[in-house]
């Protein structure tokens, strides 16, 4: 078990030495940074730029930075698409509710009609014709 600890410690020391050497030599060389930029066609444009330019890019696009018209248009399209999805969802829910309410209403009418018919049959005395034939014509 001790040899694994020693090996890991040696590898960590080598890695640390390499990192320190890389950072010390960076002052004279250019470092390129990978930046993703939102484009007008809703795709991400990937750009490699110098580290100084990238820091300026991110400094310009701080929280208070002014957005470009393309970014504003993209955000507006996303908001409109979300609103459309929300409207469709609520419309679907309303249609489901209306159809279930109509079914419940129809069932209630059918139960009322059946109970009324049963009441008429039970209370029919045989003297007058049944209710169906005793209607006044309008």
N, CA, C and O of each residue as an XYZ file, in Angstrom:
552
protein
N       0.818     -1.190      0.000
C       0.000      0.000      0.000
C       0.863      1.256      0.000
O       0.461      2.273     -0.566
N       2.030      1.211      0.616
C       2.871      2.397      0.739
C       3.477      2.789     -0.611
O       3.744      3.967     -0.849
N       3.694      1.812     -1.495
C       4.283      2.172     -2.802
C       3.288      2.957     -3.652
O       3.698      3.793     -4.456
N       1.978      2.703     -3.490
C       0.990      3.467     -4.260
C       0.945      4.915     -3.781
O       0.801      5.845     -4.575
N       1.072      5.084     -2.462
C       1.098      6.443     -1.929
C       2.327      7.192     -2.434
O       2.247      8.367     -2.792
N       3.434      6.518     -2.458
C       4.669      7.159     -2.913
C       4.565      7.514     -4.395
O       4.995      8.593     -4.803
N       4.000      6.619     -5.201
C       3.854      6.881     -6.638
C       2.924      8.064     -6.877
O       3.238      8.948     -7.674
N       1.794      8.088     -6.200
C       0.856      9.192     -6.343
C       1.479     10.516     -5.913
O       1.270     11.539     -6.564
N       2.236     10.504     -4.834
C       2.899     11.706     -4.361
C       3.922     12.207     -5.368
O       4.039     13.413     -5.588
N       4.674     11.281     -5.987
C       5.666     11.668     -6.989
C       4.982     12.255     -8.223
O       5.429     13.269     -8.759
N       3.902     11.621     -8.672
C       3.176     12.136     -9.829
C       2.586     13.511     -9.547
O       2.599     14.380    -10.419
N       2.080     13.712     -8.368
C       1.530     15.008     -7.984
C       2.615     16.078     -7.971
O       2.374     17.211     -8.388
N       3.791     15.732     -7.502
C       4.902     16.685     -7.473
C       5.328     17.061     -8.889
O       5.599     18.229     -9.170
N       5.386     16.058     -9.794
C       5.763     16.338    -11.180
C       4.715     17.235    -11.838
O       5.062     18.184    -12.540
N       3.449     16.938    -11.614
C       2.369     17.741    -12.191
C       2.424     19.179    -11.679
O       2.255     20.120    -12.455
N       2.653     19.349    -10.410
C       2.757     20.685     -9.829
C       3.936     21.446    -10.414
O       3.831     22.645    -10.676
N       5.045     20.769    -10.620
C       6.227     21.420    -11.200
C       5.948     21.855    -12.633
O       6.345     22.945    -13.043
N       5.264     21.001    -13.393
C       4.928     21.354    -14.778
C       3.992     22.558    -14.831
O       4.161     23.442    -15.671
N       3.020     22.593    -13.947
C       2.087     23.714    -13.922
C       2.789     25.018    -13.563
O       2.519     26.055    -14.169
N       3.669     24.973    -12.600
C       4.396     26.184    -12.211
C       5.267     26.672    -13.349
O       5.358     27.878    -13.579
N       5.920     25.752    -14.075
C       6.777     26.122    -15.194
C       5.956     26.728    -16.334
O       6.394     27.673    -16.991
N       4.763     26.177    -16.561
C       3.912     26.706    -17.631
C       3.462     28.113    -17.311
O       3.471     28.976    -18.189
N       3.070     28.364    -16.082
C       2.604     29.703    -15.701
C       3.750     30.713    -15.713
O       3.529     31.892    -15.991
N       4.958     30.272    -15.417
C       6.093     31.189    -15.423
C       6.448     31.576    -16.856
O       6.891     32.701    -17.091
N       6.268     30.687    -17.806
C       6.632     30.967    -19.192
C       5.536     31.635    -19.986
O       5.740     31.928    -21.164
N       4.395     31.886    -19.403
C       3.270     32.461    -20.139
C       3.434     33.946    -20.421
O       2.753     34.477    -21.298
N       4.290     34.610    -19.725
C       4.356     36.066    -19.845
C       4.754     36.506    -21.251
O       4.304     37.560    -21.701
N       5.575     35.744    -21.956
C       6.018     36.148    -23.280
C       5.202     35.539    -24.401
O       5.368     35.941    -25.553
N       4.341     34.602    -24.121
C       3.594     33.921    -25.189
C       2.140     34.350    -25.151
O       1.640     34.866    -24.152
N       1.484     34.119    -26.270
C       0.062     34.429    -26.353
C      -0.745     33.189    -25.999
O      -0.440     32.087    -26.455
N      -1.756     33.374    -25.200
C      -2.645     32.282    -24.824
C      -3.988     32.529    -25.493
O      -4.528     33.634    -25.433
N      -4.526     31.488    -26.135
C      -5.808     31.624    -26.799
C      -6.897     31.021    -25.927
O      -6.737     29.942    -25.356
N      -7.987     31.728    -25.839
C      -9.107     31.320    -24.996
C     -10.281     30.991    -25.903
O     -10.516     31.667    -26.905
N     -11.013     29.950    -25.542
C     -12.183     29.516    -26.301
C     -13.403     30.258    -25.769
O     -13.720     30.159    -24.584
N     -14.095     31.005    -26.642
C     -15.239     31.819    -26.245
C     -16.428     31.411    -27.093
O     -16.305     31.265    -28.309
N     -17.592     31.223    -26.454
C     -18.828     30.956    -27.193
C     -19.603     32.255    -27.273
O     -19.778     32.946    -26.270
N     -20.066     32.585    -28.471
C     -20.793     33.832    -28.671
C     -22.124     33.498    -29.337
O     -22.164     32.741    -30.307
N     -23.206     34.059    -28.818
C     -24.534     33.813    -29.364
C     -24.709     34.618    -30.635
O     -24.508     35.833    -30.644
N     -25.087     33.933    -31.718
C     -25.249     34.586    -33.013
C     -26.714     34.849    -33.307
O     -27.583     34.351    -32.591
N     -27.008     35.618    -34.340
C     -28.380     36.003    -34.675
C     -29.209     34.819    -35.133
O     -30.431     34.829    -34.983
N     -28.568     33.794    -35.692
C     -29.335     32.645    -36.187
C     -29.482     31.567    -35.117
O     -29.622     30.387    -35.439
N     -29.450     31.964    -33.865
C     -29.650     31.080    -32.707
C     -28.598     29.981    -32.619
O     -28.853     28.957    -31.986
N     -27.450     30.147    -33.216
C     -26.385     29.156    -33.079
C     -25.246     29.805    -32.303
O     -25.091     31.026    -32.289
N     -24.475     28.972    -31.673
C     -23.336     29.493    -30.934
C     -22.141     29.571    -31.876
O     -21.787     28.584    -32.522
N     -21.541     30.710    -31.950
C     -20.349     30.865    -32.760
C     -19.167     30.706    -31.818
O     -19.033     31.449    -30.846
N     -18.320     29.746    -32.106
C     -17.176     29.476    -31.245
C     -15.957     30.211    -31.810
O     -15.634     30.107    -32.993
N     -15.308     30.941    -30.939
C     -14.209     31.797    -31.367
C     -13.003     31.512    -30.472
O     -13.136     31.338    -29.261
N     -11.825     31.470    -31.095
C     -10.588     31.442    -30.328
C      -9.982     32.825    -30.406
O      -9.775     33.360    -31.495
N      -9.695     33.410    -29.245
C      -9.100     34.741    -29.231
C      -8.036     34.809    -28.137
O      -7.957     33.944    -27.265
N      -7.238     35.840    -28.209
C      -6.186     36.017    -27.216
C      -6.799     36.240    -25.843
O      -7.929     36.711    -25.717
N      -6.034     35.894    -24.825
C      -6.543     35.984    -23.456
C      -6.916     37.417    -23.091
O      -7.931     37.638    -22.430
N      -6.120     38.385    -23.507
C      -6.412     39.784    -23.188
C      -7.705     40.222    -23.866
O      -8.532     40.908    -23.265
N      -7.872     39.814    -25.143
C      -9.102     40.162    -25.854
C     -10.310     39.494    -25.214
O     -11.384     40.089    -25.130
N     -10.132     38.254    -24.763
C     -11.248     37.543    -24.126
C     -11.638     38.223    -22.824
O     -12.825     38.349    -22.521
N     -10.650     38.664    -22.051
C     -10.995     39.341    -20.794
C     -11.710     40.653    -21.089
O     -12.634     41.027    -20.366
N     -11.290     41.370    -22.158
C     -11.994     42.591    -22.545
C     -13.407     42.282    -23.003
O     -14.341     43.020    -22.691
N     -13.567     41.181    -23.749
C     -14.890     40.776    -24.230
C     -15.825     40.528    -23.049
O     -16.959     41.007    -23.035
N     -15.344     39.776    -22.060
C     -16.196     39.470    -20.913
C     -16.386     40.695    -20.025
O     -17.419     40.818    -19.367
N     -15.411     41.604    -19.990
C     -15.573     42.807    -19.205
C     -16.637     43.705    -19.854
O     -17.442     44.320    -19.155
N     -16.638     43.776    -21.190
C     -17.646     44.575    -21.884
C     -19.037     44.007    -21.669
O     -19.999     44.762    -21.534
N     -19.155     42.685    -21.634
C     -20.455     42.039    -21.501
C     -20.754     41.734    -20.041
O     -21.185     40.633    -19.698
N     -20.524     42.708    -19.201
C     -20.863     42.527    -17.794
C     -22.375     42.556    -17.649
O     -23.098     42.624    -18.643
N     -22.832     42.508    -16.464
C     -24.277     42.473    -16.206
C     -24.962     43.744    -16.715
O     -26.117     43.702    -17.137
N     -24.258     44.856    -16.674
C     -24.841     46.124    -17.107
C     -24.516     46.453    -18.554
O     -24.898     47.512    -19.051
N     -23.820     45.563    -19.228
C     -23.427     45.834    -20.603
C     -24.625     45.901    -21.533
O     -25.646     45.253    -21.302
N     -24.486     46.692    -22.587
C     -25.566     46.858    -23.544
C     -25.573     45.647    -24.474
O     -24.526     45.238    -24.977
N     -26.748     45.081    -24.699
C     -26.870     43.920    -25.572
C     -26.987     44.383    -27.018
O     -27.502     45.462    -27.313
N     -26.492     43.534    -27.902
C     -26.627     43.865    -29.320
C     -28.070     43.606    -29.750
O     -28.826     42.920    -29.063
N     -28.429     44.168    -30.895
C     -29.799     43.999    -31.395
C     -30.087     42.533    -31.703
O     -31.215     42.071    -31.528
N     -29.067     41.797    -32.163
C     -29.256     40.369    -32.441
C     -29.606     39.607    -31.165
O     -30.502     38.763    -31.163
N     -28.890     39.911    -30.080
C     -29.181     39.243    -28.806
C     -30.577     39.596    -28.305
O     -31.287     38.738    -27.782
N     -30.965     40.846    -28.463
C     -32.312     41.261    -28.031
C     -33.371     40.533    -28.847
O     -34.373     40.070    -28.304
N     -33.140     40.433    -30.178
C     -34.102     39.729    -31.041
C     -34.209     38.254    -30.670
O     -35.310     37.703    -30.638
N     -33.088     37.615    -30.394
C     -33.096     36.201    -30.031
C     -33.855     35.999    -28.724
O     -34.687     35.098    -28.621
N     -33.571     36.833    -27.729
C     -34.277     36.712    -26.451
C     -35.767     36.950    -26.621
O     -36.581     36.278    -25.988
N     -36.131     37.907    -27.475
C     -37.551     38.186    -27.714
C     -38.237     36.997    -28.379
O     -39.373     36.662    -28.042
N     -37.533     36.353    -29.338
C     -38.107     35.164    -29.978
C     -38.287     34.027    -28.978
O     -39.273     33.292    -29.032
N     -37.329     33.887    -28.067
C     -37.454     32.840    -27.055
C     -38.628     33.111    -26.133
O     -39.358     32.188    -25.772
N     -38.821     34.371    -25.745
C     -39.948     34.734    -24.876
C     -41.268     34.471    -25.599
O     -42.202     33.923    -25.012
N     -41.347     34.862    -26.880
C     -42.575     34.638    -27.643
C     -42.869     33.153    -27.813
O     -44.024     32.735    -27.728
N     -41.826     32.350    -28.053
C     -42.033     30.907    -28.182
C     -42.523     30.312    -26.867
O     -43.397     29.445    -26.867
N     -41.966     30.771    -25.743
C     -42.412     30.275    -24.431
C     -43.859     30.679    -24.173
O     -44.640     29.886    -23.647
N     -44.222     31.907    -24.540
C     -45.607     32.357    -24.369
C     -46.568     31.529    -25.217
O     -47.666     31.196    -24.770
N     -46.157     31.199    -26.433
C     -47.001     30.386    -27.320
C     -47.207     28.993    -26.737
O     -48.321     28.469    -26.743
N     -46.115     28.390    -26.229
C     -46.244     27.061    -25.608
C     -47.169     27.117    -24.393
O     -47.979     26.214    -24.182
N     -47.046     28.181    -23.595
C     -47.896     28.332    -22.414
C     -49.364     28.499    -22.813
O     -50.254     27.919    -22.192
N     -49.607     29.303    -23.861
C     -50.974     29.525    -24.342
C     -51.589     28.226    -24.859
O     -52.748     27.926    -24.574
N     -50.801     27.452    -25.624
C     -51.305     26.171    -26.132
C     -51.617     25.213    -24.985
O     -52.619     24.499    -25.023
N     -50.762     25.197    -23.970
C     -50.985     24.313    -22.831
C     -52.290     24.674    -22.125
O     -53.100     23.798    -21.820
N     -52.493     25.980    -21.864
C     -53.709     26.403    -21.162
C     -54.953     26.187    -22.020
O     -56.020     25.865    -21.498
N     -54.817     26.363    -23.329
C     -55.950     26.118    -24.214
C     -56.332     24.636    -24.202
O     -57.512     24.286    -24.190
N     -55.314     23.774    -24.205
C     -55.580     22.332    -24.148
C     -56.253     21.954    -22.826
O     -57.194     21.161    -22.816
N     -55.783     22.507    -21.732
C     -56.391     22.221    -20.429
C     -57.837     22.721    -20.382
O     -58.713     22.036    -19.854
N     -58.090     23.924    -20.939
C     -59.444     24.460    -20.954
C     -60.373     23.576    -21.790
O     -61.512     23.330    -21.395
N     -59.897     23.099    -22.938
C     -60.710     22.215    -23.776
C     -61.027     20.908    -23.058
O     -62.146     20.401    -23.137
N     -60.027     20.365    -22.355
C     -60.270     19.139    -21.585
C     -61.322     19.378    -20.506
O     -62.212     18.552    -20.306
N     -61.217     20.503    -19.817
C     -62.184     20.808    -18.764
C     -63.581     20.986    -19.331
O     -64.554     20.486    -18.769
N     -63.680     21.710    -20.464
C     -64.997     21.934    -21.068
C     -65.625     20.622    -21.525
O     -66.825     20.417    -21.338
N     -64.840     19.741    -22.114
C     -65.398     18.475    -22.582
C     -65.832     17.596    -21.401
O     -66.871     16.939    -21.467
N     -65.037     17.584    -20.324
C     -65.441     16.782    -19.163
C     -66.682     17.385    -18.498
O     -67.550     16.649    -18.027
N     -66.771     18.722    -18.456
C     -67.953     19.363    -17.871
C     -69.192     19.067    -18.713
O     -70.276     18.854    -18.170
N     -69.036     19.055    -20.029
C     -70.174     18.741    -20.906
C     -70.619     17.294    -20.719
O     -71.816     17.007    -20.689
N     -69.646     16.377    -20.594
C     -69.998     14.971    -20.338
C     -70.741     14.826    -19.017
O     -71.740     14.111    -18.941
N     -70.261     15.501    -17.976
C     -70.934     15.443    -16.675
C     -72.352     15.996    -16.773
O     -73.282     15.436    -16.193
N     -72.516     17.087    -17.503
C     -73.842     17.692    -17.683
C     -74.786     16.731    -18.417
O     -75.946     16.577    -18.036
N     -74.273     16.087    -19.474
C     -75.097     15.127    -20.219
C     -75.499     13.941    -19.341
O     -76.642     13.486    -19.384
N     -74.550     13.449    -18.548
C     -74.859     12.330    -17.645
C     -75.920     12.739    -16.627
O     -76.836     11.970    -16.338
N     -75.796     13.938    -16.088
C     -76.773     14.420    -15.112
C     -78.153     14.544    -15.751
O     -79.150     14.164    -15.136
N     -78.227     15.065    -16.967
C     -79.509     15.164    -17.668
C     -80.123     13.783    -17.900
O     -81.330     13.598    -17.749
N     -79.280     12.819    -18.269
C     -79.790     11.457    -18.510
C     -80.333     10.846    -17.217
O     -81.395     10.224    -17.214
N     -79.587     11.031    -16.109
C     -80.074     10.497    -14.831
C     -81.395     11.163    -14.425
O     -82.304     10.493    -13.935
N     -81.498     12.481    -14.631
C     -82.728     13.204    -14.293
C     -83.896     12.701    -15.136
O     -84.996     12.494    -14.623
N     -83.652     12.505    -16.436
C     -84.716     12.019    -17.324
C     -85.168     10.614    -16.912
O     -86.364     10.325    -16.891
N     -84.216      9.751    -16.589
C     -84.578      8.384    -16.181
C     -85.373      8.393    -14.878
O     -86.374      7.687    -14.756
N     -84.936      9.183    -13.914
C     -85.655      9.202    -12.637
C     -87.051      9.806    -12.807
O     -87.995      9.379    -12.142
N     -87.184     10.789    -13.685
C     -88.503     11.381    -13.947
C     -89.429     10.359    -14.589
O     -90.600     10.259    -14.222
N     -88.903      9.597    -15.550
C     -89.719      8.560    -16.190
C     -90.146      7.496    -15.186
O     -91.290      7.042    -15.193
N     -89.210      7.105    -14.325
C     -89.569      6.101    -13.311
C     -90.644      6.642    -12.378
O     -91.567      5.913    -12.015
N     -90.540      7.887    -11.991
C     -91.543      8.480    -11.111
C     -92.901      8.487    -11.803
O     -93.907      8.162    -11.171
N     -92.960      8.854    -13.096
C     -94.221      8.898    -13.827
C     -94.830      7.510    -13.956
O     -96.037      7.328    -13.795
N     -93.963      6.517    -14.253
C     -94.489      5.148    -14.374
C     -95.041      4.660    -13.042
O     -96.077      3.996    -13.007
N     -94.369      4.977    -11.962
C     -94.804      4.512    -10.653
C     -96.111      5.183    -10.236
O     -96.973      4.548     -9.628
N     -96.257      6.480    -10.568
C     -97.443      7.217    -10.142
C     -98.567      7.211    -11.177
O     -99.589      7.860    -10.953
N     -98.422      6.514    -12.287
C     -99.465      6.491    -13.316
C    -100.654      5.698    -12.778
O    -100.498      4.559    -12.338
N    -101.846      6.304    -12.814
C    -103.032      5.657    -12.241
C    -103.855      4.912    -13.289
O    -104.835      4.252    -12.944
N    -103.481      5.005    -14.537
C    -104.206      4.286    -15.578
C    -105.416      5.016    -16.082
O    -106.019      4.566    -17.056
N    -105.806      6.107    -15.485
C    -106.996      6.822    -15.891
C    -106.733      7.688    -17.137
O    -107.533      7.703    -18.072
N    -105.650      8.375    -17.132
C    -105.308      9.232    -18.267
C    -104.273      8.509    -19.128
O    -103.595      7.601    -18.647
N    -104.148      8.899    -20.387
C    -103.084      8.273    -21.186
C    -101.716      8.619    -20.605
O    -101.585      9.598    -19.871
N    -100.697      7.822    -20.929
C     -99.367      8.110    -20.396
C     -98.886      9.508    -20.798
O     -99.390     10.105    -21.750
N     -97.940      9.993    -20.080
C     -97.461     11.368    -20.238
C     -96.985     11.657    -21.656
O     -97.199     12.755    -22.169
N     -96.323     10.652    -22.311
C     -95.788     10.892    -23.645
C     -96.907     11.251    -24.627
O     -96.702     12.051    -25.540
N     -98.101     10.650    -24.435
C     -99.193     10.876    -25.380
C    -100.118     11.983    -24.898
O    -101.062     12.349    -25.597
N     -99.858     12.520    -23.712
C    -100.728     13.526    -23.146
C    -100.138     14.935    -23.248
O    -100.531     15.838    -22.511
N     -99.206     15.104    -24.159
C     -98.552     16.405    -24.298
C     -99.427     17.351    -25.095
O    -100.127     16.946    -26.023
N     -99.377     18.590    -24.724
C    -100.063     19.607    -25.497
C     -99.169     19.993    -26.678
O     -97.974     20.232    -26.505
N     -99.730     20.049    -27.825
C     -98.927     20.420    -28.994
C     -98.757     21.932    -29.008
O     -99.689     22.683    -28.718
N     -97.589     22.348    -29.338
C     -97.264     23.788    -29.352
C     -97.428     24.334    -30.743
O     -97.204     25.523    -30.970
